[in-house]
Amino acid sequence: MAIVQDIVAAIEASPLGVTARSGGLLYPVANLLHVVSLALLIGGIGAVDLRLLGFGRALPLPALSRFLTPFAVTGLLLFLATGIFLFASDGQSLIQSPIFLAKMAGLALGLANAAAFNAIYRTRLHEWDASPPVAGRLMAAGSLIIWLTVASLGRFIAYA
């Protein structure tokens, strides 16, 4: 664990960490963008997940996915970038937080689920308008649960 603490201390001492703690509007704006990015991520992927679970069957799944996936990817990239910035400001206390560690585990699980879904099923969405397979539905349900949990845990960090 000492090596992790050394790495986190180096991140906090880096120009990014110093900038994140410098005061002014930068940190609050990054925090706001972190929440907005999560809305883009969950909004985009969540709608596709709900469609896979049988909601909104009037919407063609491939078209919905093509339209919303770029929003979800943009949200994810912004979420990661702002998360790194926020972490750099106070990483040493964050790595002591079980809630933060649970959020990081959820983030890893969500990324793994999305990568697996993309690798296995992305090219098959056109076949699924009527009836997605059970495995695809389970991954969609898992995705919703994971990302909503990540969002909730992120909000709880400030109160723990």
N, C-alpha and C positions, 0 to 999 in steps of 0.2 A: 504494500500500500504506500510505502514511502516514495516509490518512483512516481506513482500517480499524483501524490501531493506535490512532488517537485515539478512535475509537468504543469499541473494546475497553477502553482505559484509562478512559473515562468509565463504562462498565458496571462495571468493577472498583471505581471510586471511588464508585459509587452506593450508596444505603442497602442495596440487595440484595447487592452485592459485599461491603460492610463486614460485613453480617450473616452472609454465607456464610463469612467468614474469622474470625468472632468466637470460635470455639472452642466447647467444649461438645458437645452431642449433635446439634445441628442439621445439620451437614455429614454426619456418618456416617449419620444417619437419611435424609437426602436421597439419599445414595449407595445405601443399602439400597432405598429406594423406587424409585430409578432402575432397579435390577436387577429388582425385583418387577414394575414396570410393563412392562418388556421381556418378562417371562414371560407376563404377561396378553396383551400384543400378539402375541407369537409363538405362544403357545398358542391364542389365538382364531383368528387368521388362518391359522396353520399347519395347524390341523385342517381348515379349509375348503379350503385349498390342497391338502392331501393327498387330500381327498375328490374334488376336481376332477381329481387325477392318477390316480384309480381305486381308491384305498384306501378301505375301509369302505363299499362300495357298498350295504350293507344300510341305511345311514343316509340318509334323504331329504335331498338337498342343500339345498333351500330352508329346511327346518326347522333343519338344522344351522347354516346361515348366519344365520338369524334369531336363534338362540340364542347363538351365539358372537361375532357381530359387535359387540354392545354391550361385551363384555369386551375385545375388541381395540381398540375406540375409546377406552374408558376407559384402557386401558394406554397407548395412543398419547398421549392428553392428559396423563396423569401423567408419561410419559416426557419429553415436551417441557417440561413445567413444572419437573421436577426437573433436567433437562438445562440449562435456562437458569440455574437456581440454582447448579448445580455449575460451569458456565462462568463465572459472575460472580465466583467465588472466585479463579480463576486463568486468565482468558481470554488474557492476553498470552503466557503460555508455551504454552497450548493451540494458539493460531493459528500457532505455529512448528512444531507437530508434524505431520509428514506422515500419521501414523496418525489423528490427530484430523480432519485435513482429508479423508482418505479416508472416515472415518465420516460426516462431514457430507455428502459427495457421495453415499454410500450411503443416508443418510436422505432426501435430496432425491429420489433415484431410487426408493426405496421408496414415498414419498408420491405421486410421479408415477404409478407403476405402480398403486397402489391407487385413485387418483382416476380413472385411465383405465379400469381394470376396472369400477369402480362406474358410471361414465358409460356405458360401452358394454354391459356384460353383466348388471348387477344385476337387471334386469327379466326376464332370460331364464333364470335359474337353474332355474325349474320345468321347463324343457324338457331339462335336462342330466343327469337322474338316470342315464340309460342311457349316454350318450356325449357328454361336453362337446366342443366344437370344439377343434381343434388350437391355435388362437390363445388360447383360454381356458386350455388346459393349459399353454401356454408362459408365459403371464402368471403362472399359479399357481406353476410351477417357478421362475420368476424371482423371485417374491415370497419363496418359501422361501430361496432363495440370498441374496437381498439382505438380508433381516432377520437371518438367521443371521450373515452377514458383518458387519452393523452391530453386532450383539451382541458378536461376537468382537473386532472392532476396538476397541470400547469397553473391553473387558477388557484389551487390549494397551496402551492408552494409559499406564497406570500403570507399565509395564515398559520403555517406550521412552526 
